[in-house]
Amino acid sequence: MKFRAAVLNRIGEPLSIETLEMDALQPHDVLVRVKAAGLCHTDLEVMQGSLAYPTPIVLGHEGAGVVEDVGASVTRVKRGDRVVLSWNPHCGHCFYCERGLPILCEPFKQTEPKGHLLDGASRMTRDGEKVHHFFTTSAFGECTIVTESSAIPVPAEVPFDRACIIGCGVMTGIGAVVRKARAAAGSNVAVIGCGAVGLNAVQGARLVNAGRIIAVDRSPE
């Protein structure tokens, strides 16, 4: 199938809206029609060259949309489901996955830096040339193919333009408080920097019923 996407062809140049070809679904693939995508500083780092990835590449790792089709072996989602895209798919059976550390999934760590999905391949081409995936999500397109564990169902009540940032900014900020700092109820929490991640750290502190939350930022806004 053909679809349009914002492609980074060369470092330091603007993204180019181009028509690409999407390959057929593999057994554990999910085809998502993207409804909203956030722009993260990590995308900008790739564009500027401070974070190295192969080109051409479709950026975007904060995405949300509707499942349009699924591979033969997919069981977690179905057509019509509203989903958030997770940039950390995991195999579920490697050394780290079996120990509850999917962020260190071995296949993910081996294939993602090469601009591939979990199986080590790309699903996107342009005139027969391979186009790379970014963070296994590539949300800057009309549609994208992700591994099944990257498609996370969300309630219909969550608007797409809110749901999309769950994929990075929200889980980074809340995860810092809940998973890493492990702030307890009644504890005092100081958040330095009140951008997207910082504001979600504030939300994380509220979720754990912190006693006092102090937000610090040099910008008056």
C-alpha positions in Angstrom: 0.0 0.0 0.0 1.1 3.6 -0.6 1.1 6.3 2.1 2.6 9.7 2.7 5.2 10.4 5.4 7.7 13.0 6.5 11.1 11.6 5.5 14.5 12.7 6.7 16.8 12.1 3.8 20.0 13.9 5.0 21.1 15.3 8.3 20.6 19.0 8.7 18.0 19.2 6.0 14.2 19.7 6.4 11.9 16.7 6.4 10.3 16.0 3.0 6.7 14.9 2.5 6.9 11.8 0.2 4.9 8.9 -0.9 6.2 5.6 0.3 5.3 1.9 -0.1 4.3 -0.3 2.9 5.2 -3.9 2.7 2.7 -6.7 3.6 2.1 -7.5 7.2 4.1 -10.1 8.9 2.5 -12.4 11.5 3.1 -10.1 14.6 2.7 -6.8 12.8 0.0 -4.2 13.4 -0.9 -1.6 10.8 -2.0 1.7 12.5 -3.6 4.7 10.9 -1.9 7.6 12.7 -4.3 10.2 14.1 -1.8 12.4 16.1 1.9 12.6 16.7 4.0 14.6 19.1 7.4 16.2 18.3 10.0 15.2 20.8 13.5 16.7 21.2 14.9 13.3 20.4 13.4 13.6 16.9 15.2 17.0 16.6 18.5 15.4 17.7 18.3 12.9 14.8 17.6 15.8 12.4 20.6 17.7 13.6 22.9 14.7 13.7 23.6 14.6 17.4 21.8 11.2 17.6 23.0 8.9 14.8 20.5 6.9 12.8 20.6 5.6 9.2 18.8 7.6 6.5 16.4 7.8 4.8 14.2 7.5 7.9 10.7 8.3 9.0 10.9 10.0 12.5 8.3 10.3 15.2 7.9 8.2 18.3 5.0 9.8 20.1 2.0 8.5 18.2 -1.6 7.4 18.5 -4.1 6.1 16.1 -6.5 3.4 15.0 -5.6 -0.2 14.2 -6.4 -0.8 10.5 -5.1 -4.3 10.1 -3.3 -7.0 12.0 -1.0 -9.9 11.2 -2.1 -13.5 11.4 -0.6 -14.1 14.9 -1.7 -10.9 16.6 -3.9 -11.4 19.7 -3.5 -8.2 21.8 -5.3 -5.8 19.5 -7.9 -5.9 16.7 -9.1 -3.7 13.9 -10.7 -0.6 15.1 -8.9 -0.4 18.4 -7.5 3.0 19.5 -3.8 2.6 20.4 -0.8 4.5 21.7 2.5 3.6 20.0 5.3 2.4 22.3 8.9 2.8 21.2 9.9 -0.1 23.4 8.6 -3.4 21.9 9.9 -6.5 23.5 10.1 -10.2 22.6 8.9 -11.4 26.0 11.3 -14.3 26.2 14.9 -13.1 26.2 17.1 -12.9 29.3 16.0 -9.4 30.2 12.3 -9.8 29.3 12.0 -12.9 31.5 13.4 -10.8 34.4 10.8 -8.0 34.0 13.2 -5.6 32.2 11.7 -5.2 28.7 13.5 -1.9 28.3 16.7 -4.0 27.8 15.1 -6.6 25.5 17.9 -8.1 23.5 16.3 -8.2 20.0 15.1 -4.6 20.5 18.6 -3.4 21.5 20.1 -5.2 18.4 17.6 -4.1 15.8 16.3 -0.6 16.8 19.5 1.3 16.3 19.7 0.0 12.7 16.3 1.5 11.9 14.5 -1.8 11.9 11.5 -3.4 13.7 12.0 -6.2 16.2 12.5 -8.9 13.6 15.4 -7.0 12.1 13.7 -5.7 8.9 12.0 -2.6 7.6 8.5 -2.5 6.2 8.9 0.8 4.2 10.4 1.4 0.8 10.7 4.2 -1.7 11.2 3.2 -5.3 12.6 0.0 -4.1 15.0 1.6 -1.6 14.7 0.7 2.0 13.4 3.5 4.3 14.2 3.1 8.0 12.0 3.1 11.0 12.7 5.4 14.0 12.3 4.0 17.5 10.2 1.2 15.9 7.3 3.5 15.6 7.8 6.1 12.8 4.7 8.2 13.7 5.3 11.0 11.2 3.3 9.2 8.5 -0.3 8.7 7.6 0.1 5.1 8.7 2.8 2.9 10.3 3.5 -0.7 11.0 4.6 -1.6 14.5 5.3 -4.9 16.3 2.3 -6.1 18.3 3.9 -5.2 21.7 4.2 -1.6 20.5 0.4 -1.2 20.0 -1.1 -0.3 23.4 -4.9 0.0 23.6 -6.3 3.2 25.2 -9.9 4.1 26.1 -12.0 5.9 23.5 -12.4 8.8 25.9 -8.8 9.8 25.5 -8.3 12.3 22.6 -5.7 11.3 20.1 -3.7 14.6 20.6 -3.4 13.7 24.3 -2.9 10.0 23.9 0.1 10.4 21.5 2.4 12.0 24.1 1.8 9.1 26.5 4.3 7.2 24.3 7.3 9.3 25.5 6.8 12.5 27.5 4.1 11.1 29.9 5.7 7.8 30.7 9.2 9.4 31.0 8.0 11.9 33.6 5.7 9.7 35.5 8.1 6.8 35.3 10.9 8.9 36.8 8.8 9.4 39.9 7.0 6.1 40.2 9.5 3.6 38.8 13.0 5.2 39.4 12.7 7.6 42.4 9.9 5.4 43.8 8.4 8.4 45.7 6.2 7.3 48.5 2.9 8.8 49.7 3.6 11.8 51.9 7.1 12.4 50.6 8.4 15.7 49.3 9.2 15.9 45.6 11.2 18.5 43.8 10.9 18.7 40.0 13.5 20.8 38.2 12.4 21.8 34.7 8.7 22.2 33.9 8.6 21.2 30.3 6.6 18.2 29.0 8.6 15.7 31.0 8.8 17.8 34.1 5.0 18.5 34.1 4.4 14.8 33.9 6.8 14.2 36.8 4.5 16.6 38.7 1.6 14.5 37.7 3.4 11.4 38.8 4.0 12.9 42.2 0.3 13.6 42.5 -0.5 10.0 41.5 1.6 8.7 44.4 0.0 11.3 46.8 3.2 13.1 47.5 3.0 15.4 50.5 4.6 18.5 49.0 5.5 19.0 45.3 7.9 21.8 44.4 8.3 22.6 40.7 11.3 24.7 39.7 12.0 26.4 36.3 14.1 29.4 35.2 11.5 30.3 32.6 8.6 32.4 33.9 6.2 30.6 31.5 
